[in-house]
Amino acid sequence: MSSKGFQFKKRVSKLSSPESPEELFLDLRKRDHSIEHLWSHQADILRDYNSNHINSENVAVELPTGSGKTLVGLLIGEYRRIVNKERVLYLCPTRQLVHQVHEKSKQYGIKAHAFIGKKNEYPPEEFNQYVNGEAIAISTYRSLFNINPHFNDPNIIICDDAHGAEQYIASMWSMNINRFDNSDIFWKIFSLFDGILPTEFCDIMHNDNPALPRKLIVEKVPTPLFVDYLDQLRGCLKIQTIHTIG
């Protein structure tokens, strides 16, 4: 009598999605053993986010330097990547900070890749992992805020040191009109606010000789008054646009 061996099918257990960013921290298997716990303020912020801001369009988190804000940001990003299959982009002001955050992500056991330099030099496999929601992308503000962004379809953007993005964002929404190179449009706009701006400033601007030394003075039209002139300002800019195209 011959006997046949039976092959038992092994049950493969699937890891369930974490219920919160805080729980995700406990599930990070590749986390450095020296990072045992969240600090109490980190846990408080993550709980507040999960309870009250998980569906908010914009969320600001304020923490002092050295208080673990990078871990908070990465946990939120990793949680949304895993649960919602979202493309997560983590932005830093400088390349040095990109490398620092990337090293932190390795210590935390969070899958992320650093992207700096030219887009055509990005490792294709790593970039595709970001596109497919398989890893977080870490890059500079410049890679997003320019006329030809390297990342044009992130679902979630995490801004580290958000104040550092001011210069990049402002440049995208600013218009510079030189009084000598764009004389017509400059004086049309200036005439709108001539009676609002300080007299000394207006006298300096009316000096037509570019060779004469002028004081470096910056003036801002008061916002409440500026709003009253928006329609007229749009009219001036529309004239300039038509003139430029023609």
Secondary structure, 3 states (H helix, E strand, C coil): CCCCCCCCCCCCCCCCCCCCHHHHHHHCCCCCCCCCCCCHHHHHHHHHHHHHHCCCCCCCCCCCCCCCHHHHHHHHHHHHHHHHCCCEEEEECCHHHHHHHHHHHHHHCCCEEECCCCHHHCCHHHHHHHHCCCCEEEEEHHHCCCCCCCCCCCCEEEECCHHHHHHHHHHHCCCCCCCCCCHHHHHHHHHHHCCCCCHHHHHHHCCCCCCCCCCCCCCCCCHHHHHCCHHHHHHHHHHHHHHHHC
